[in-house]
Amino acid sequence: MRDAQQSPCERIVPRDAVPLEATGQWLGRLREQGFAVIKDIASEEQVTEGKALLWDWLESLGSGISRHNPTTWGNANWPGPLALGFAPTHGGGQCQAAWHFRGLPRVKEAFAAIWETNDLICSLDSPILWRPWWAGAPQRAGDVTWEPRTEGLHCDQNPHTRRGFHCVQGMIPLCAVTPDIGGLEVVPRTHDDATQAYLREEYSVRAGIDWLRLHPADKFQGQGMLVIAHPGDLILWDSRLIHGGRSGPGVQGEVAEGEENAMAPDLARCAMTVCMVPRAKASAEVLE
């Protein structure tokens, strides 16, 4: 485990993505480390199309958002829990962009390899959309700040009531994951039995709730490592793994006069979460 005294910028997992075809290699990492990165699950063209579809959805909300004008990206126009940067509201989980990525054959191929079946169903996860928040970034439309506040280190599987391997979550970054911006951070190997036993001792049972957030004094605080990835990669992690979001300091340095307007506006972070499990794991009620 890495030294807790390292600065956040030092706590990174350098990009070491492997091809989808190297199934044994990335599956081995997923089982041993609790996470893995598959290289180029989506092509450059598929990423570009998916981002365009996300903007189509944002512009269709009727709030006045324009992909070409960051002054329209203000809080009054933007969907979802603004501080977290998730977009589950206004049909975000059902938008065409979400189905674009769920429908990519290579995404399904990855989950089929995990579960050893092609008969899969998918969750209706939402996009993650962070607007540029740092000094010199596009105008913030009068809002105090767009800086994201992440959910903190947590795990998504109840260690008391749901033991063992149950789920693998996924994320496809549509913008590069860098220490300046941030993204998903993980605490490697914390999906293991010893960590799960520790969580059961440290945290009380919360019936019917899988999400478990670590308290500020937890021994794993400060151990998260940012997973560096390229647009189109697929980051996978075991739901037992301790993980969370990390926001960086933003892009540093002054913007020359006129340069800001000359640059095409873009989101700081843009990612699509995706998860598939065997149909056999779902109840008849869920399938209805």
Protein Blocks (a to p, Z undefined) as FASTA:
>chain_A
ZZfkbcfklmccddfbdcfklmmlmmmmmmmnopacdehkbcfklmmmmmmmmmmmmmmn
onopafklmklmcfklpgcjfknopafeghlmmmmklmmmmmpmklmmmmmmmnopabdc
dddddddddddfbghiaceehpabfcdcdebjadfbdfklmgcjfbdcddddfbdcdfkn
opcdddehilpmklmmmmmmmpccdehiabdcddfklmkgokaccddddehiacdddfkb
gcdddddebjeddddehklmmpccddfbdcdddddddfklpcfklmZZ
